[in-house]
Amino acid sequence: MSSKLSRGLLIAPLLLLLNGCNLVVMHPSGDVAVQQRDLIIVSSILMLIIIIPVMALTVFFAWKYRQSNKDAEYEPDWHHSTRLEVIIWSAPLLIIIALGAITWVSTHALDPYRPLARLDEARPVTQEMKPLTVEVVSMNWKWLFIYPELGIATVNELAAPIDVPINFKITSSSIMNSFYIPALAGQIYSMAGMETKLHAVINKEGVYKGFSANYSGAGFSDMHFKFHGMKQADFDNWVAKVKSDGEGDLGRAQYLDLAKPTTAEPVHYYSHVDPELFNAVVNMCVDTSKMCMNEMMMIDAKGGHMSHGEHSGMEAPMEGMSHDAMSHGEHAAESEPMAGMNHDGHAAPGEPMADMPENGSDAAKP
């Protein structure tokens, strides 16, 4: 008895501590996260309809048919009950049908690539509402947020006005990561060379935690940021602060320096951003010496060939050389015959063939 009492006294403080837990997933501040929470609750209740009776019956049968109970029915020849079979199979079947229907509807309604249809349960999104676009880049080990319409960028700090649809465009500078703000919406992966999307809205003012939900290396534990939900006036003031306090331009050279691995990166701002930077990050060609992925794919789609106009649009000719000259130079090695040989591969009359090493043996001689 004393041991049971001591265990109860140890458990009681833990239960009291749970009362202070802030379960953000179950108390979100964005409509998408609210719908996801409701889906969790409904699904759990439907599953508990089976789990609770099964657990209760397990205890009941163990107690009723215990060895000391001599009054329990004993029917060794019993083998089938249609009524019992109907009860056992119909309830799970109905629950599976209900879960399937809910999953089907919610999968389409909460598709992260689908633009929002409502701000909350009572307010639909209208055509007059202009969404805020935010381009997100996960880096080692920090977050870069670009506001292309505002021409600013921030590191490890994100802000948005309440009741305004947000269109996130997400990618990665290197390793795969996961963009997650529990109070706003579900997590979305970020991958190098790809662009994923998330549509969400924040409905309440506050400061919320955002972080990477996918382990990405040594600095993973410090890869978090603050998300500020603000009134429109406060958001406008925040934008003005970023522009006034910003470090300057964020161009390709600055991005390449920022992309170097760091841990516990402090918050800092950029007052101007190269409008083509995010597209270059997605296509893995921030370094201008590299060909962009979309250009490679266009070449592959054409069978590895480009027209003269397409080639001239992708790269400038060498100094002092025209594109036609470059093209001729590229094929010169293929079209020029060897000394003493015609284009058809036969020796020219009266012309000695150039000495050639046989089987590479003479090539090795000094």
C-alpha positions in Angstrom: 0.0 0.0 0.0 2.8 2.4 0.9 4.6 1.7 -2.5 1.4 2.5 -4.4 1.0 5.7 -2.4 4.6 6.8 -3.1 4.1 6.2 -6.8 1.0 8.3 -6.8 2.8 11.1 -5.0 5.6 11.0 -7.6 3.1 11.1 -10.5 1.0 14.0 -9.1 3.6 16.7 -9.7 4.1 15.6 -13.3 0.3 15.9 -13.9 0.5 19.4 -12.4 3.3 20.3 -14.8 1.3 19.2 -17.8 -1.3 21.8 -16.9 1.3 24.5 -17.8 2.2 23.0 -21.2 1.4 25.1 -24.2 0.4 22.6 -26.9 0.6 24.9 -29.9 -0.6 22.3 -32.3 -3.9 22.0 -30.4 -4.2 25.8 -29.8 -3.1 27.3 -33.2 -3.5 30.9 -34.4 -3.8 30.3 -38.1 -6.9 28.9 -39.9 -5.0 26.2 -41.8 -3.5 24.9 -38.5 -7.0 25.1 -36.9 -8.5 22.9 -39.6 -5.5 20.5 -39.2 -6.2 20.4 -35.4 -9.9 19.7 -36.0 -8.9 16.8 -38.3 -6.6 15.4 -35.5 -9.5 15.6 -33.0 -12.1 14.0 -35.3 -9.8 11.2 -36.3 -8.8 10.5 -32.7 -12.4 10.3 -31.6 -13.4 8.0 -34.4 -10.5 5.7 -33.6 -11.3 5.8 -29.8 -14.8 4.4 -30.7 -13.0 1.1 -31.3 -10.1 1.4 -29.0 -12.0 2.2 -25.8 -14.5 -0.7 -26.1 -11.7 -3.2 -27.0 -9.6 -2.1 -24.0 -12.6 -2.3 -21.7 -13.7 -5.7 -23.0 -10.2 -7.0 -22.6 -10.3 -6.1 -18.9 -13.9 -7.4 -18.6 -13.2 -10.8 -20.1 -10.0 -11.2 -18.2 -11.9 -10.6 -15.0 -15.0 -12.6 -15.8 -13.2 -15.7 -17.0 -10.6 -15.7 -14.3 -9.7 -19.1 -12.8 -11.4 -18.4 -9.5 -14.8 -17.6 -11.1 -16.6 -20.9 -11.1 -19.9 -19.4 -12.3 -18.6 -18.3 -15.7 -20.2 -20.0 -18.7 -18.1 -22.8 -20.2 -19.0 -23.7 -23.8 -16.2 -25.7 -25.4 -18.3 -26.6 -28.5 -19.2 -23.0 -29.4 -17.7 -21.9 -32.7 -19.8 -19.2 -34.4 -22.2 -16.3 -33.8 -23.6 -14.3 -36.7 -24.7 -11.5 -34.5 -21.2 -11.2 -32.9 -19.5 -11.3 -36.4 -21.7 -8.4 -37.6 -20.9 -6.3 -34.5 -17.2 -7.1 -34.7 -16.9 -6.2 -38.4 -19.5 -3.5 -39.1 -18.2 -1.0 -36.5 -14.6 -0.9 -37.8 -15.9 -0.9 -41.4 -18.1 2.2 -40.8 -15.2 4.0 -39.0 -12.8 3.2 -41.9 -15.4 4.6 -44.4 -15.8 7.7 -42.3 -12.0 8.2 -41.9 -11.6 7.7 -45.6 -14.2 10.3 -46.5 -12.7 12.8 -44.1 -9.2 12.2 -45.3 -10.3 12.6 -49.0 -12.0 15.9 -48.3 -9.3 17.3 -46.0 -6.5 16.3 -48.3 -7.8 18.4 -51.1 -9.1 21.3 -48.8 -5.7 21.5 -47.0 -3.5 21.0 -50.0 -0.5 23.3 -49.3 -0.3 24.2 -53.0 -3.9 25.2 -53.1 -4.6 29.0 -52.7 -6.7 29.8 -49.6 -10.5 29.8 -49.9 -11.1 31.4 -46.6 -9.5 33.5 -43.8 -11.4 31.7 -41.2 -14.7 29.8 -40.7 -16.7 33.0 -41.2 -14.7 34.9 -43.8 -14.0 33.8 -47.3 -11.0 35.1 -49.4 -12.2 37.6 -52.0 -10.6 38.7 -55.2 -9.8 42.1 -53.7 -7.5 40.6 -51.1 -3.9 40.7 -52.3 -1.7 37.9 -50.8 1.7 38.5 -49.4 4.5 36.5 -51.2 7.4 35.3 -49.1 10.3 33.4 -50.7 12.0 31.0 -48.1 15.5 29.6 -48.4 16.8 27.1 -45.9 20.5 27.4 -45.5 23.2 25.8 -43.2 22.0 26.6 -40.6 19.7 29.6 -40.9 16.6 30.8 -42.7 16.5 33.5 -45.4 13.1 35.2 -46.1 12.8 37.3 -49.2 9.8 39.7 -49.8 10.0 40.2 -53.6 7.1 42.7 -53.7 8.6 44.8 -51.0 12.3 44.4 -52.1 13.6 43.4 -48.7 15.0 40.3 -47.0 15.6 39.1 -43.5 17.6 36.3 -41.8 16.0 34.3 -39.0 13.0 36.6 -38.6 9.6 36.5 -40.4 6.7 38.8 -40.2 3.2 39.0 -41.8 0.0 41.0 -41.3 -2.9 39.2 -39.7 -5.9 38.1 -41.9 -3.8 38.4 -45.1 -3.2 35.3 -47.2 0.5 34.3 -47.3 2.0 32.5 -50.3 5.3 30.8 -49.3 7.7 29.7 -52.0 10.2 27.4 -50.4 13.6 26.0 -51.5 17.0 25.0 -50.0 20.5 26.1 -50.7 21.9 22.6 -50.1 20.6 19.9 -47.8 16.9 19.0 -47.4 15.1 20.8 -44.6 11.6 21.3 -43.3 9.9 24.7 -42.8 7.5 24.5 -39.8 5.5 27.1 -37.9 3.1 25.0 -35.7 0.8 27.9 -35.0 0.4 28.7 -38.7 0.3 25.5 -40.7 1.9 22.1 -41.2 5.5 21.5 -42.1 6.7 21.6 -45.7 10.0 20.2 -47.0 12.6 22.5 -48.6 14.9 20.8 -51.2 17.7 22.1 -53.4 16.8 22.6 -57.0 13.1 22.4 -56.3 10.4 24.8 -55.2 7.7 23.7 -52.8 4.7 25.9 -51.8 2.6 26.7 -48.8 -0.5 28.8 -48.5 -1.5 30.0 -45.0 -2.9 32.9 -42.9 -2.3 34.1 -39.4 -5.4 35.3 -37.6 -4.0 36.4 -34.2 -1.3 38.9 -33.2 1.6 37.3 -31.5 5.2 36.0 -31.7 5.4 32.4 -32.7 8.2 29.9 -33.0 9.4 28.6 -36.3 12.1 26.0 -36.9 13.4 23.2 -39.0 11.6 19.9 -38.4 14.1 17.8 -40.3 17.6 17.0 -39.0 20.2 18.7 -41.2 23.5 18.5 -39.4 25.6 20.1 -36.7 23.8 23.4 -36.5 20.3 21.9 -36.6 19.4 22.7 -33.0 20.0 26.4 -33.6 18.0 26.6 -36.8 14.9 28.4 -35.5 13.3 31.8 -36.0 10.5 34.0 -34.7 7.4 34.6 -36.7 5.6 37.9 -35.9 1.8 38.2 -36.6 1.0 41.9 -36.7 -1.7 44.4 -37.5 -1.2 46.0 -41.0 0.0 49.2 -39.5 2.6 47.5 -37.3 3.7 45.4 -40.3 4.2 48.5 -42.4 6.4 49.9 -39.6 8.4 46.7 -39.5 9.0 46.9 -43.3 10.2 50.5 -42.8 12.5 49.4 -40.1 14.0 46.7 -42.3 14.6 49.2 -45.0 16.2 51.8 -42.7 18.3 49.3 -40.6 19.2 46.9 -43.4 22.8 46.0 -44.2 22.4 47.0 -47.8 21.9 45.0 -51.0 21.5 41.2 -51.1 22.8 40.3 -54.5 24.5 37.1 -55.8 27.9 37.9 -54.2 26.3 38.6 -50.8 24.2 35.5 -51.0 27.2 33.3 -51.7 28.8 34.7 -48.6 25.6 34.3 -46.5 25.3 30.7 -47.7 28.5 29.6 -46.0 27.6 27.3 -43.0 27.1 29.2 -39.7 25.4 28.3 -36.4 23.2 30.5 -34.1 23.1 33.2 -36.8 21.7 36.5 -35.4 18.8 38.3 -37.0 19.8 40.8 -39.7 18.1 42.7 -42.5 18.7 43.6 -46.2 17.1 46.8 -47.5 17.3 45.7 -51.2 17.3 42.3 -52.9 18.2 41.2 -56.4 14.7 40.4 -57.9 16.1 37.3 -59.7 18.0 35.9 -56.7 15.4 33.4 -55.6 15.0 32.1 -59.2 18.8 31.7 -59.3 18.8 29.8 -56.0 16.1 27.4 -57.2 18.0 26.8 -60.5 21.3 26.4 -58.6 23.1 29.1 -60.6 23.6 31.9 -58.1 27.3 31.5 -59.1 27.2 33.0 -62.7 29.9 30.6 -63.8 27.3 27.8 -63.6 24.5 27.0 -66.1 21.0 27.2 -64.6 19.0 24.0 -64.3 16.1 25.4 -66.4 18.6 26.1 -69.2 19.9 22.5 -68.9 16.4 21.1 -69.0 15.6 23.2 -72.1 18.7 21.8 -73.9 17.8 18.2 -72.9 14.2 18.7 -74.1 15.6 19.7 -77.5 17.8 16.6 -77.7 21.0 18.3 -76.5 20.9 21.0 -79.3 20.2 24.7 -79.2 19.4 27.1 -82.0 21.6 30.0 -82.7 19.2 32.4 -81.0 18.7 30.3 -77.9 22.5 30.0 -77.5 23.1 33.7 -77.9 20.4 34.4 -75.3 22.0 32.2 -72.7 25.6 33.3 -72.9 27.6 36.0 -74.5 30.3 35.2 -77.2 33.9 35.3 -76.3 35.6 38.6 -76.6 36.6 39.3 -80.2 34.7 36.2 -81.6 31.3 36.0 -83.1 28.8 33.2 -82.3 29.3 31.9 -85.9 33.1 31.8 -85.3 32.5 30.0 -82.0 30.2 27.5 -83.7 32.8 26.9 -86.4 35.5 26.4 -83.8 33.4 23.8 -81.9 33.2 21.6 -85.0 36.6 22.3 -86.4 38.1 19.2 -84.7 35.3 17.0 -86.2 35.4 18.5 -89.8 39.1 19.0 -90.4 40.8 16.0 -92.1 44.1 14.6 -91.0 47.2 15.6 -93.0 47.4 13.5 -96.2 43.8 12.3 -95.9 40.6 13.3 -97.7 37.3 13.9 -95.9 36.2 10.4 -96.9 39.0 8.9 -94.9 41.2 7.7 -97.8 44.7 8.8 -98.5 45.0 11.8 -100.9 46.9 11.0 -104.1 50.5 12.0 -104.0 50.3 13.1 -100.4 52.1 11.1 -97.6 50.1 10.3 -94.6 51.2 11.8 -91.3 53.1 9.4 -89.1 50.8 7.8 -86.5 51.8 5.7 -83.5 50.9 2.1 -83.8 48.8 0.8 -80.9 50.1 3.7 -78.8 53.6 2.2 -78.6 55.4 5.1 -80.2 53.3 7.6 -78.3 55.0 6.6 -75.1 58.5 7.1 -76.6 60.2 10.4 -75.8 
